[in-house]
Amino acid sequence: MGRLFDGPWPIVIIIVVALLLFAAPKLPAMARSLGQSMRIIKSEVKEMKNDGKPESTDASGPVEGTIVNHPKAKPGEPTDGTDVPPSNRA
């Protein structure tokens, strides 16, 4: 007959069974909290890696948001961020 606490696996199984029996209703909240903590840690590590590096603001790259200079717009006409050239708007 083997001894119960010879290895770590019987202890792990007993702990898992006890956790499932007594803390089952709280498991989803605990998992959600653990996921949030991991996301926060991941973002902080990423922030620490990028700390000290200058932010790359390349003016020649694509710009999100409004259109700055539409190729078909006439000089002097205001641009309001639409994709339609000012001379063809209804």
C-alpha positions as CSV (number, residue, x, y, z in Angstrom):
1,M,0.0,0.0,0.0
2,G,1.4,3.4,-1.1
3,R,1.7,6.4,1.1
4,L,-0.7,9.3,0.3
5,F,1.8,12.2,0.5
6,D,4.8,10.6,-1.4
7,G,4.4,12.9,-4.4
8,P,2.9,16.3,-5.1
9,W,0.0,15.0,-7.3
10,P,-2.2,13.7,-4.5
11,I,-2.0,17.0,-2.6
12,V,-2.8,19.0,-5.8
13,I,-5.8,16.8,-6.5
14,I,-7.1,17.3,-3.0
15,I,-6.7,21.0,-3.2
16,V,-8.5,21.2,-6.6
17,V,-11.4,19.1,-5.3
18,A,-11.7,21.3,-2.2
19,L,-11.6,24.4,-4.3
20,L,-14.3,23.1,-6.6
21,L,-16.5,22.1,-3.7
22,F,-16.2,25.2,-1.5
23,A,-15.4,28.1,-4.0
24,A,-17.3,27.1,-7.1
25,P,-19.6,30.1,-7.1
26,K,-16.7,32.5,-6.9
27,L,-14.6,30.9,-9.6
28,P,-15.8,33.1,-12.5
29,A,-15.2,36.3,-10.6
30,M,-11.7,35.1,-9.6
31,A,-10.9,34.1,-13.2
32,R,-12.1,37.5,-14.5
33,S,-10.0,39.3,-11.9
34,L,-7.0,37.2,-12.8
35,G,-7.5,38.1,-16.5
36,Q,-7.7,41.8,-15.7
37,S,-4.5,41.6,-13.6
38,M,-2.7,39.8,-16.4
39,R,-3.8,42.5,-18.9
40,I,-2.6,45.3,-16.6
41,I,0.7,43.6,-16.0
42,K,1.2,43.0,-19.8
43,S,0.4,46.7,-20.6
44,E,2.8,47.9,-17.8
45,V,5.6,45.7,-19.1
46,K,5.0,47.0,-22.6
47,E,5.1,50.6,-21.3
48,M,8.3,49.9,-19.4
49,K,9.9,48.5,-22.6
50,N,8.9,51.6,-24.6
51,D,9.8,54.0,-21.8
52,G,12.8,56.1,-22.9
53,K,12.3,55.5,-26.6
54,P,11.1,58.5,-28.6
55,E,7.7,58.2,-30.0
56,S,7.8,57.9,-33.8
57,T,5.7,60.6,-35.3
58,D,6.5,60.3,-39.0
59,A,4.7,63.0,-41.0
60,S,5.0,61.0,-44.2
61,G,3.1,58.0,-42.9
62,P,-0.7,57.5,-43.2
63,V,-2.9,59.8,-41.1
64,E,-6.1,58.5,-39.5
65,G,-9.1,60.8,-39.2
66,T,-9.7,63.8,-41.3
67,I,-8.3,64.4,-44.7
68,V,-5.7,67.1,-44.6
69,N,-5.0,67.8,-48.3
70,H,-7.3,66.2,-50.8
71,P,-5.6,65.8,-54.2
72,K,-8.6,67.2,-56.1
73,A,-9.4,70.1,-53.8
74,K,-8.9,73.6,-55.1
75,P,-6.5,75.8,-53.1
76,G,-8.4,78.2,-50.8
77,E,-11.4,75.9,-50.3
78,P,-11.8,74.7,-46.7
79,T,-11.6,71.0,-46.1
80,D,-14.1,69.5,-43.6
81,G,-12.7,66.0,-43.4
82,T,-15.0,64.3,-46.0
83,D,-13.6,62.1,-48.8
84,V,-15.5,63.9,-51.6
85,P,-13.6,66.8,-53.2
86,P,-15.1,70.2,-52.3
87,S,-16.0,71.1,-55.9
88,N,-18.2,67.9,-56.4
89,R,-20.3,68.1,-53.2
90,A,-24.0,68.5,-53.4
